[in-house]
């Protein structure tokens, strides 16, 4: 009974994804996970029949994709973590074919970039490389050829290479390359476009913070290009969110004056402390003499 209900729920989840109607998706996912619990399949093991393992993996992958569409990175991260035991099963227990491991993992890498978690990004990437090497060694031992014959290698995987290219551009400070990647046909899927927008927002905030410290003001036309915005109207809207003043086709950074005043206060306070310490030392020397 539970397996039939699970099959029906998966069909409804696929329908909600294809129709972009996610209002019922969270409740459908909750019911599907309850079915998996009743079938003792929410946590994988080699003893679980393969069809049930496939259904469990499919459920969690749908949950991950729905979470992205709902722009819920915390839920997506939970689904990614729940999927790891499935992805770590041997291929003769749970084949990778038919799953979305590459897409989900590539999206997780992109999420880490958008959150500025570069250490986590490299940890995830290193784990992928280790898994690929282990899979290649196992397949060679079985005499079934390389992983390239059974599936794409990491260098051929568009879902993995997309965040790798973005990370390389970020490390080089080539924000224009990042912008070009996120606005081209090289974006692997609609889900990646969602996280790409989040990444661009993060970069835009970093550029804005640097601009506040580097310039007293900027022409709106220059700021449009600097911040990768589509129009001068978008610059004005962004300036309002940052508390910038807009006047005579320029934006002014009011935070700069406050920061300079704070820096001057720090210098004066430090200078006063140095003077006080010097006078103290002088008094001590006078006492000794």
PyMOL commands that set and color helices and strands:
alter all, ss='L'
color gray80, all
select helices_A, chain A and resi 2-19+25-38+50-69+73-87+101-114+118-141+147-150+154-156+158-171+175-182+190-214+220-226+232-242+255-288
alter helices_A, ss='H'
color red, helices_A
select strands_A, chain A and resi 217-219+245-247+250-252
alter strands_A, ss='S'
color yellow, strands_A
deselect
rebuild
show_as cartoon
